Amino acid sequence: MLEKQVKKQRRAKRVRTKAKAGNRPRLSVFRSNRHISAQIIDDKNGQTLFSFSDIKLKNQNKMAKMEAAKEIGKKIAQAALKSGLKKVVFDRSGYRYHGRVKALAEGAREGGLVF
């Protein structure tokens, strides 16, 4: 079990190092067994610009996890576009690009974000 956590931390560190190399803000994803959340982070200033979670969705109890993830991606994209952000770097935080993480990314792309 400990080895699995160490491998995930290594993957996350590798992804973040590549993401921080650019000048764009970072779209970071956190996934638990029940919920998913995303935030856009400005690494230059060390500030979180926007954050959304499926806990705050109105119809969260009626939505499937995949639908909720896609909706979170669309909402964070709308907020970013309102403030003038169009390009971000996707930080999957060591999770595989599969399932809910992929659905969130596709929702953000549909919302207008470029990464």
N, C-alpha and C positions, 0 to 999 in steps of 0.2 A: 504494500500500500504506500509506503514511504517513497519507494522508487518511482511510482506512478506520479506522485506529487512533484518530485524533483524533476522529472522529465517535462511535466507541464510548465514548471517555472522556467526551465531552460528555453522551451519553445517560446514562451511569452517574452522573455528577455531578448531573444533573437529577433522576434517580430518588432518589438518596441524600438530596438536599436536602429533597425532599418527605417522605421516610421519617423523617428525623431531626426534622422539625417536630413530630411527635406525641410522646406520652409512652410509647409502647409499645416493646418490644424489636424489633429488626430481624432478619428471616430473610433472610440474604444467600446468594446462589448463586454458585458458581464452576463453569464448564464448560470442559473442555478437549476435545480430540478423542477421548481415550480414557476419561476419567473425569469424574465430577461430584461436587461436595461442597457441603455447606450448613452454615451456622453461625448461631446465634442470638446477637446482639450487643446488649449493654446500652450504648447510646451515652452515657448520663449518666455512668457510671463508666469507660467505655472498656474494657470487659471482654467477652471471648467467654464466653458461658455454656455453650453446647453446640456440638459440631461432629461431623459425620459425613461419611464419604466412602465411595464404592463400592469403594475399594481394600481396606477393612476387612471387606467382606461375605464371608461364608463361601463361598457358591456363585457368586461374582462371575464366574468363568470360564464358567459354564454359563448365566448370565443375559444377556439382551439389554440393550442400553444403556437402553432405555425402561423395562424392568422394574426395573433397578437404580435408576434415578432415582426411580421411584415408591416403591420400598422404602426409600430414603434419606429421602424425605419422611415416610413412616410412622414410621420410627425416631426422627427428630428431633421429631416430634409427640408420641410416647410419652414421650420424655425431658422435654419441656417440660411436659406435663401432670402428670408425677410431681412436678415442682418447683412446680407451682401456676400456671404460665403458660398462659393460654388464648388471649389476643389478641396478635398480632404484626403487624408491617408487612412486606409482602413486598418485598424488594429484589432485582430481577432483574439488577442489575449491568450494565445496558446491553445485555443479551441480549434478543432478541425473545421474547415470551411464546408459545413455540411448541416443539413437540418435547419434548426432555428437561427443559427448564425448566418447561414446562407440566405434564409428568408428575410432577415433583417437587412442584409446588404442589398438584396434585390429590391426591397421596399424603398430603401434610401436612393437607389439608382432611379427607380420609377418616380420618386419625388423630385429628382432633378440634381442630386449630388453627383459629382464626378470623382471617381477614384479608381 
